[in-house]
Amino acid sequence: QVQLVESGGGLVQPGGSLRLSCEASGSIFSFRAMGWYRQAPGKQRELVAAITNGGITNYADSVKGRFTISRDNAKNTMYLQMNSLKPEDTAVYYCNGGSTVGGVLKVDWGQGTQVTVSS
């Protein structure tokens, strides 16, 4: 069992930057893929970025060129570097990790961290 904890959220001005961290209580090597999701009030939770164990990344079109996802297995931590932030990026951001246990998919979620982009 791996517990994920996000940190790094806060209030920033449009055009500003934040780096979110997702620290695991155990090794993240077991995760085949990890990702960042976000959910704004009244909207569905959406995938922001994902990274596989092999380092392959995918991004939502809305954040391409502005956000960068990375993972550091030695530190058991995943990051989301967010630059050129826009008000529409305001949401609760969640990290997750996917693995297989006995051939069955298992997904772990963090508690979320609030990101607010406002003047």
Legacy VTK file of the C-alpha trace (Angstrom):
# vtk DataFile Version 3.0
C-alpha trace
ASCII
DATASET POLYDATA
POINTS 119 float
0.000 0.000 0.000
1.322 3.419 -1.008
-0.052 6.687 0.337
0.248 9.823 -1.805
0.362 13.352 -0.408
0.252 16.490 -2.555
1.770 19.821 -1.615
2.766 23.101 -3.222
-0.608 24.586 -4.045
-1.547 28.131 -3.243
-2.606 31.501 -4.602
-0.706 32.969 -7.545
-1.231 35.796 -10.003
-1.940 35.125 -13.675
1.335 34.434 -15.440
2.919 33.098 -12.279
4.333 29.664 -11.520
3.894 26.880 -8.996
5.474 23.485 -8.537
3.285 20.767 -7.104
4.783 17.746 -5.387
3.299 14.324 -4.792
5.257 12.340 -2.235
4.670 8.649 -1.694
5.011 6.802 1.589
6.680 3.985 -0.312
8.534 3.407 -3.545
6.832 4.801 -6.632
8.705 2.323 -8.774
5.699 0.033 -8.421
3.506 2.543 -10.293
3.338 1.787 -13.993
2.070 5.310 -14.539
1.353 8.389 -12.472
-0.693 11.441 -13.248
-2.063 14.770 -12.181
-5.783 15.472 -12.332
-7.725 18.591 -11.482
-11.295 19.398 -10.613
-12.857 22.841 -10.663
-16.192 23.606 -8.954
-19.092 22.270 -10.986
-16.854 20.418 -13.406
-15.690 16.859 -13.909
-12.270 15.775 -12.783
-9.936 15.858 -15.764
-6.509 14.510 -16.569
-3.877 17.236 -16.718
-0.711 15.238 -17.320
0.552 11.687 -17.013
3.911 9.963 -17.012
4.739 6.291 -17.378
7.405 4.411 -15.482
9.508 4.668 -18.629
9.195 8.445 -18.763
6.641 8.819 -21.551
4.452 11.857 -20.935
1.069 13.100 -22.080
-0.592 16.456 -21.497
-4.017 17.934 -21.856
-4.130 20.350 -24.782
-4.980 23.195 -22.425
-1.663 22.904 -20.560
0.765 21.887 -23.297
3.795 24.122 -23.359
3.039 25.470 -19.882
3.106 22.447 -17.548
5.791 19.794 -17.122
5.330 16.491 -15.322
8.255 14.548 -13.910
9.003 11.827 -11.400
11.996 11.055 -9.214
11.987 7.434 -8.112
14.894 7.989 -5.720
12.839 10.584 -3.840
9.537 8.736 -4.272
8.080 11.968 -5.582
6.243 13.184 -8.665
6.158 16.838 -9.673
4.065 19.162 -11.774
5.797 22.376 -12.779
3.157 24.916 -13.771
4.186 28.063 -15.626
2.223 30.869 -17.259
-0.741 30.091 -15.052
-4.187 31.260 -16.101
-7.346 31.831 -14.050
-8.902 28.802 -15.751
-6.204 26.638 -14.160
-7.868 27.216 -10.792
-8.857 23.839 -9.353
-8.042 21.219 -6.782
-5.154 19.183 -8.133
-4.847 15.485 -7.340
-2.058 13.041 -8.010
-2.525 9.360 -8.613
-0.590 6.253 -9.404
-1.643 3.119 -11.200
-0.274 -0.347 -10.671
-1.257 -3.953 -11.095
-1.601 -6.365 -8.207
-2.090 -9.946 -9.236
-3.104 -8.726 -12.669
-5.751 -6.375 -11.237
-5.547 -2.600 -11.696
-5.077 -0.614 -8.504
-5.224 3.186 -8.395
-4.037 5.293 -5.469
-5.071 8.931 -4.999
-3.732 11.810 -2.980
-5.906 14.161 -0.940
-5.603 17.099 -3.330
-4.094 20.569 -3.143
-5.820 23.826 -4.056
-4.419 25.998 -6.827
-5.967 29.436 -7.242
-4.908 31.798 -10.022
-6.259 35.286 -9.470
-5.264 38.926 -9.467
LINES 1 120
119 0 1 2 3 4 5 6 7 8 9 10 11 12 13 14 15 16 17 18 19 20 21 22 23 24 25 26 27 28 29 30 31 32 33 34 35 36 37 38 39 40 41 42 43 44 45 46 47 48 49 50 51 52 53 54 55 56 57 58 59 60 61 62 63 64 65 66 67 68 69 70 71 72 73 74 75 76 77 78 79 80 81 82 83 84 85 86 87 88 89 90 91 92 93 94 95 96 97 98 99 100 101 102 103 104 105 106 107 108 109 110 111 112 113 114 115 116 117 118
